Amino acid sequence: EVQLLESGGGLVQTGGSLRLSCAASGFTFSNYVMGWVRQAPGKGLKWVSVISGGGSSAYYADSVKGRFTISRDKSKNTLYLQMNSLRPEDTAVYYCAKGLGPSGGVFDYWGQGTLVTVSS
Amino acid sequence: DIQLTQSPSFLSASVGDRVTITCRASQGISSYLAWYQQKPGKAPKLLIYAASTLQSGVPSRFSGSGSGTEFNLTISSLQPEDFASYYCQQFNSYPLTFGGGSQVEIK
């Protein structure tokens, strides 16, 4: 059974940093693209970042480019999102998601989400 | 960036109704479109990808159609568990983008 368990969310001040983690199990981690999608309170879904199965390629939304870094650790089956220079508009539930294959942008499994709150 | 416009944004329907949600892309995306269902407080669930391919385990009352710039998600006979929000998403190119969502509520 595929499981994705996010952690690392919390309350941080503007300009601060957080690192989100997503522990994956139930599939061969390095064979699949992984991504982060966020949802501000009461709003729709917004894509944040994806990383290829092998970790060699990463893509970011313009709103987070230069501030967020996605990475993955094959030995720990864990996906990360390092978030720096946080802004109030980054406040959202952050979902970790598994891709359908080693590349591409369709997500077939999602974690339960972790809430990040950035206070001004 | 490719913009996705969903309509309607809000839909009131009854159990047993046939429901169609439309997603329009600002430029052609071939069949690189997915549909997700989200219930309050829960993570999204993949329903359909490649415009019309039903994800494993999803009931056959859900179907997707379209290509290019116009796509539809149809629920042939609405069930109580289908009352939720629905989002389209394009994966033709980065940045990946989602539509604004369509909320289906009980009439």
Contacts between the chains, C-beta under 8 A, distances in Angstrom:
chain1	res1	chain2	res2	distance
A	35	B	96	7.9
A	37	B	44	7.7
A	44	B	87	6.6
A	44	B	98	6.1
A	44	B	99	7.6
A	44	B	100	5.4
A	44	B	101	4.5
A	45	B	36	7.5
A	45	B	38	7.6
A	45	B	44	6.5
A	45	B	87	5.4
A	45	B	89	7.5
A	45	B	98	4.5
A	45	B	101	7.5
A	46	B	98	6.7
A	47	B	89	7.7
A	47	B	95	6.3
A	47	B	96	4.1
A	47	B	97	6.7
A	47	B	98	6.7
A	50	B	94	7.9
A	50	B	96	7.2
A	59	B	94	4.6
A	59	B	95	7.2
A	60	B	95	7.9
A	61	B	95	5.2
A	62	B	1	7.9
A	62	B	95	6.7
A	95	B	43	5.7
A	95	B	44	7.3
A	100	B	49	6.7
A	104	B	91	5.9
A	105	B	89	7.6
A	105	B	91	3.5
A	105	B	94	7.4
A	105	B	96	4.5
A	106	B	34	4.9
A	106	B	46	6.9
A	106	B	49	4.6
A	106	B	89	7.6
A	106	B	91	5.4
A	107	B	34	8.0
A	107	B	44	7.7
A	107	B	46	6.4
A	108	B	46	4.9
A	108	B	49	8.0
A	108	B	55	6.5
A	110	B	43	3.8
A	110	B	44	5.7
A	110	B	45	7.5
A	111	B	43	6.5
A	112	B	43	5.9
A	113	B	43	6.0
